[in-house]
Structure formats: C-alpha cells, structure tokens
Amino acid sequence: MNGFDFTLAGARLTALGSGALWWAEQRTLCVSDLHLGKSERHARRGGSALPPYETRDTLDRLETALEITGAHTLICLGDSFDDDAACRALPQADLNRITCLMQTRRWIWIEGNHDPAPPALGGEHAAALTLGPLTFRHIADPQSSAEISGHYHPKARLRSTSRPAFLVDAARVILPAFGTYTGGLRSSDPAFAPLMAADALAILTGPRPLPVPMPR
Amino acid sequence: MGRMSILPPVIENWFASKGWSIHPHQHAMLERASQPCTLLIAPTGGGKTMAGFLPTLAELADGSHEGLHTLYISPLKALAADIKRNLRTPVEEMGLPVRIDDRTGDTPSSRKKRQRADPPHILLTTPESLALLTSYEDAARTFKGLKRVVVDEIHALAESKRGDQLMLALARLQTLCPDLRRIGLSATVDDPQAIASYLARHPDPCDIVQADPGPAPDIRMLETAEPPPWAGGGAAYAIPAVMAQIKAHNTTLIFHNTRAQAEIFFHNLWLANEDALPIGIHHGSLDRVQRERVEAAMVRGELRAIVCTGSLDLGIDWGDVDLVIQIGAPKNVKRLVQRIGRANHRYNAPSKALLVPANRFEVVECRAALEAVRANDLDGAPRGPGPRDVLCQHILIAACAGPFDADQLYAEITQAGAYASLPRAEFDACLEFCATGGYALKAYDQWQRLRKRPDGKWQLRDPRAAARIRMNLGTIQDTDLVKVRLKRTRGGKPLGEIEEAFAATLTPGDTFLIGGQTVRYEGLREMTVEVSRNPGKKPKIAVFSGTKFATSTQLSARILEMFKQDSWPSLPRHTAEWLELQREVSELPRAGSLLIESFPHDGRAHACVYGFAGRNAQQTLGLLLTKRMEELGLDPLGFVSTDYATLIWGLEELTDPAPLFDIGALREGLEGWLAGNAVMKRAFRGAATIAGLIERNTPGQRKNGRQATFSSDILYDTLRKYDPDHLLMDITREEALRGLVDFGRIEEMIARIDGRITLLQLQRISPLAAPLLLEAGKVPVKGAAEEKLLLRETEALMQQSGLSALPQ
C-alpha cells in the first residue's frame, strides 16, 4: 500500500497518499472534512453555482480508499457535510451511494462545527470516539494526547509544491481535508504553533506520501 | 459661414484672449459634433482632450441643459482626476455654467451617492465605475439627458477586456439614451478602421479625423563605451551612459518591459547617482500613495528622471519630459511609437527617444524597430470576437439593474462592434451559465442565480445577490498579490505588493527590492508581508511575473529580413561581427525555412530551433518538442526559450527533425499537454473570475480563514473530469491559445517554413546559440522525474533534521 507508516501511542498507523489515515490492526480507515454538498450550500447562500460534482468526486475517492484497504470501520472526523441542510439536499444518487458504502462496514460520524446534528443516514454518531489507545475528535484539544483530529485542513510546502498534508507529532495527528472542494491552511500558520511539537512532521499527500519536518 | 462661428462667442473670446487659435482637428471635431460616432487620432500634446470636449462646452454654454451631458471614460483613475483639473480651469475662465466631477473607485461613497441623484454636466470616470453605475436600478434616471460619451486612450482600451466591458456598457447607455453620440480619442494606431468599428454602435458609420502627426520623432540607439552583454535583460552596462543623458535633459522617462527589471535598474542607477539627482520609480506594484507622490513630483517638474513600466504609459500629464529612454528591445513597434509620442509635450516639436538594447541580440531587434518606426510600419493583430466571460459578467450586471428580456438584451449587446457577430446560441449559453451554472448535471435548480419570471423576463432569484455581483465587478486580473508593509508597532507604511508565490519562497532574513529600497523579510501577518529596511545587503530580487511581451510578428519578420543583408553597416561593429561569425560557422536563420543547429556542449546533445515566433510561442514549442522527443526516446533534459529560438538539451543527438514538426502531432500534443498545464489553469482562473463563478470578494469575508476558500485549480480539475465541454472550459481553451500559449504563431511559423527544415550538425555551439545558454528561465523536463526529485529532497531534509532517526 502506498503509505507512510508511523506510531502514535503504540498504534501503528499509515498516512495514505489519498489523505486518509489507515489503522491496519483495527482495519479502520479515517477521513476528515469531506464537506459533501458544498456547491449546494454555496448556491443556496447567494453565491455562484459551483460545478456540482464535488460529492460524486469525494465519494469516488473514498470508495477507492475503502476498497484498497478493505476497511471494516470508517471514521468520518467531522465536517462530513458542508452543513445539515446540505446533507438533506444531497441528490438521491449520492445518498444511495453513501447508503451502499455504509452497508458493509461499521460507519462512525464524528460531529464537526459544520455538521453538529446527526445525519439522517444511519451509522453511529458521536462528539468524540475512543478506540484502543486513540481518541478521535474533530478539533484538536491542546491538552489531549494520542489524538486524531481534522478541522484545520493543513497543507505544507516542499520546493515550490504545496499539498494537503498530515501533521504528526508524538501527541497527535491532524488530518488533511479529504473533500474535493476544500482549501488548506499552511502548516506555518500560527494556529498550529500551540498544537504541534518542535519535531512534528508534515506528510504531504500525493502519488506517494512525502514526510518532511513540518514547515513553520 | 466663418470658420470660428461654430463656437459660441464666450469660448471664441477665451481662445482669442489667450492668443490661441483652434487646431484644424479641433475644428473638424466641432464640425462633426452631431455625427453618431467620431474617432480622433492625434499625437499627445495636440490638444486632443480639448478637441473631445469643445463640442460639449459649446452645447453647454447657454446653461439650458439639465442633468448629465457628457461622460468621459479613461482607462486610468489618475487621468480622470487630471482632466477634471485641466478642464475646470478653462471652464471657470470662460465663466461657463458647467459642473464637472469625477467618479472612480477612490471617490467617497457620499459623493458617489450624490452623483447618482444629481449628476454633474460632465462626469469623468473609468470603465469599471461606469459598469457599476449601469448596474443600479436608477441608472435610467442618472443618465437622463446624456448626449455625448468621450472615450480617451481608446487604442489602449480596445486591446483589453476592459474595453469590451466598456463597449457593452455603452450599448446599454445607448438604449437608455438613443441620441447618444460617441467620440474616441486615440494615439497613432496601425488600423484606425478597426478602432472605429469597435467604438461605433454597430452598424453605425464612424468618421475618422486624423490630426497632423507632427514632425517625425528623433529616435536613436544609445551609444555606449561598453558593448551590451551576450544575454540578460538588465542593461546594467548602460548605466553611465544613461546617467549622462539624464544630466543633459530636463526630465527623462526610462521605460522597462518588466517591473523586476525596473527595480534592478533603479537600484543600479542610484548607486551611480553621485550628484544625488532627484530620480523616482513608478510601476504598478507600488503602493498607490507612493505612485501618486511620484506623479505629483513629476507634474511639478521636480524629478530629473523616472524609472518606470507601462503603468506610466497612459494619459498622465508628462510635463516637461524631453527624453524617453527605452531599456530593452521594444518588442512591439506600435507601443514604442505611442510611448515616444508622449515625450516633448509641445505640439510640433519632435520627440526624442533613445533605445538601449539589453543584450547583443536586442541590438539587432532595436535596429529593426528603428527602421519600422521610420517606415511607419506599425504592428498589430486583429483581436478576435468579444470574449464571452465579459459577456457573462455583463448579463449579471444587467440583472442587478432589474428584470431583463433576453431578446432585447441580445439585440442590445450585438450593437457592440466586438459582439456584433455573436451567434444567439452562444449568448444563450452565457445566459444559461449565469442562471444555473450551465452544467451537464442539473442540480440545485431551486438556488439558481437568475430566474425566469412568468412574464418571460429574467431576474435575480435573491435580490441580495446584487451586492455580491457588484463587489466582484471588473475585468482586471491581478495575480494573487500580497501587500508589503514596514513592520512597526502599528500601521506600518505600505510599500506595495508582491506575488503570493514569491512571498511563499521567502524566509525571515531574505532581502528583496521594492520601490527602489532593499528590505528584509520579517514575516507574514494576516496576508501582509512585513519587512524592515535593510540598506547595504545585496537583495534577492522580487519576482513580478507581470506581462512578458513577445516580439511581434512584424518585428520578427524585419529581423529575418535584416539577416539577408550581405553586411550590416547600420549595426555597431560588435554586433555585425557576431552575425558574420554566425554566417561563417553555421548560417543565419531565414524566413522561408526553419534552421536547427545540433551540437554537443558540456557533455550533452543540444539542439537550437530558430523559430522566430516570439517568447510565448517558443516556450510552448519547447514544451511540445521535448514531449515529442521523450516519446521518440531522445531523452530531453530541459530547454530555454527567447523571442527567436528554443534551445533543447538532452542525452541523444537530434538527427531527424522532420517528425518533430508534424503540425498534426504538435496539435495533438498541445491538446493533451495543455489540459493539465498551469497556463490553462491560470487562464481558467481569469475567465471564471470575470464570468462570476469565482468571487474574489464576498460579504463578511474572513480575513484569515484561508482554509475556507479553495483553489480555482480544483474547479478546473473537476470540470475537466466531469464536464469537459462546459462553457468556461471552452472560453479557457480559446484564451490560452490566443494568449500565453500563442499556438497561433507556431502554426504561422510552420506554414511559413512549409516543411523546409535545415539541420546543421556542428562540432560546437554556434555564435547565435551561445547567448541562450546564459538565459534565465530554463525549464526542466518534468514527469515521473518530478516525484523522484521531491522524494530525494524529502530524504535529504529528514536526514539533515535528524528526524529520520526517530522511532516510527
């Protein structure tokens, strides 16, 4: 598998080039910030009509990641939907696909700031989840450790290339956004200073994950 | 009827009191005052503006007109302010009951509101401010009574989307005010009829008035003790000679082709400025306050020289400028002539200019340009039909002003010359895009932007969208720029802007030039680059991509023509000898065939392709040829391009070039390569922003929430994957091929050589190819190699930091 292996609180994890995190021992895949329904919300709020293909594209890539890993459990780390109304407004075809993907595995929706209410799609729903030594939540808690979170959409720059990136240190992992219509926050942003230790890594996503000392 | 009786006595007396008589072209404009459309072509300093306004003043002299009478449009805000000043003086001296006011992005909103309710007789504005005015529901009231519109510097506007937007706005005004007459003021152009058709309501006729062009300009090449270098664009060698010229003249304007070159030259000029002459710098990346200070000092005659770029090209009162120096080859004869025409702002005095070639090849180019100026052979290329992204924005603006009927709007926009032949189906596609996004997948219909009412008219679904559309109005595309300020406890002094991509490469301690000073990068705060002053240290250079002009087709043809000569007595000795040596060891490129030299150099096989297709097309050619060479197993490693040639290096020698130049294969390569190319993405961002898909400004925008917005590249990739035939993809392709890709000139070159390719296998590098090795901007051939390079870099960084030793 195309990934970068590392250990957090004794758990052996793999950062995949797709931006998903794989925990082989638990057969668990984790993705963050899918922002499904972004174009619908944008148009609803008086913005322009963005190409309405982001949900299809995000689900395509998610399905591929699930197939490659053969995951039994999927954890969506919050902001899975651009907002609750966007979830309700998803086209039937997209809803059917999600339902289909949910049927064959355990599926956990973690709450995000964009989607605090449980989606009407079934699956489990939690503000945070503890699995083995690890805690999964949407926004990192600086006091916490052994923590997997998302929210910030980190990205990092190497040479002149900037890509979504995992941020990893001994206490936590912050996942890049998996959704197609998502931007990024540079790893050098002050928001990451209180969260990531001096020896933190940034793992750039792409055809092959690229670990570098986190650019500050 | 006597010649002067055309004017009311009060104006006639004013002229007499000044001891002036009106120029023949001013008279011609008065005679044509009632024509629907008139284009005046006159040199600067010929009373062109007055010629445009005299009929207005004559009509307003009796004080009976109520409301707006004349709209004056200029491409520059500064020009509008300038004209206000220059027009008020004679109006006050004549005692005319005429109110004059300007309206630009800088006008306070209280005054703007007043102008809409109670407009002045003469309103001076810009295309963007006019478009905004037409977007209000009360536009009909604002423009009531409007008789004339004067478009200044129309030759410049006609080359850009700003002009297209303006002409669409005029079509709108013409509906509101059917008697509206149009006047265009233009510098010398190659094809006056094209400008006339662009300006006139289609199919109205447009009279062209040619003013006396005045005496021929005095243009020469600057002679220097030191010959120009083989490559590069800085012209540092010419600093002492330029300094001497500054001392010998009152005010000298020193033009550069790029902002970065202007900065470097200014820096070097200061180092050589032993007498501390007052010299300023002016370019589009500098802070507005700084630019205005330089402009004001120039008008007061306080500056001996101004180092500048095209930002100073238009309109500003050039005061006592008595010398124009062009650093670097002019690339385009028309622009050179327009620039030079501005020096010596007195009518009937020859303007004086000096060309400073930055390198040896540019000596040839400058010579060719001088000959073209003498022959009055201006270059120009027809601009093609009106761009559809501008039309999309126009449709949104129309919707802001109120419900509209599609048939009427279509009839209206086809009165703009550039859109006269726009097929209805294309208009409908633009309307559909504005309404629903125009996607193959019909989604979220309930949120469409425009909705068709039961009476068949289109209107905004959500009236609040009007504010959002107005916030994003305009066609000027800035690359992503970040502001630069001096780091202070609060409110540091703004210095200007640099490209975000350049800012991203800076680390604290790096130094760069901006506004002629060396500054030290301290950090990035809320998308502002904070710097401190740092004299002394040698600066890293700010990279402004700006526009890189390609040498025009006409000028390239003239250079090839010069190459046919047996000898070159008109060229400096060093350059003539260089060409003679080239002829001896290889040959000189000719128009009717394509010269390729292949030679070993530095352990690599090299091939130099003399296409003479201009910088952008040669760059595209380099990309396409290396791609073909990779397919043919020639292992290209990289290439570099100039306006006249592309030099490619690799592992295998080129022995059979013919298969590389198959136009069909090249075009195919273009389709494949282009789709994923950064040029395409940049063109997409421009089109998508103008067409209203990407909003640069949104209400309540968070200042520091960059993760909320995502790159336009993602939208491009998504459309390419799921909706490749979408309107915006079509517009993007069209723009890229016309613009940066410049594929048209590759096709033109291939047609010109018609299969005649001369391959010369040389033992070593030729005199003409040698300078290319020194050129900046070498492009490595990427592909799988890129990931390999990134991986190697990753490993090195991990090793250096000691992190690779950490337990994983």
Interface residues (C-beta under 8 A of the other chain):
Chain A: D5 F6 T7 S39 E40 A43 R44 G46 G47 S48 A49 L50 P51 P52 Y53 E54 R56 D57 A89 P91 Y152 H153 R157 L158 R159 S160 T161 S162 A177 T180 Y181 T182 G183 G184 L185 R186 S188 D189 D199 L201 G206 P207 R208 L210 P211 V212 P213
Chain B: T436 G437 Y439 L441 A443 Y444 W447 Q448 R449 D462 R464 A465 R468 A501 A504 T505 L524 G692 L693 I694 E695 T698 R706 Q707 A708 T709 F710 S711 I714 L715 T718 L719 K721 Y722 D723 H726 E787 L789 L790 L791 E793 T794 L797 M798 S801 L803 L806 P807 Q808
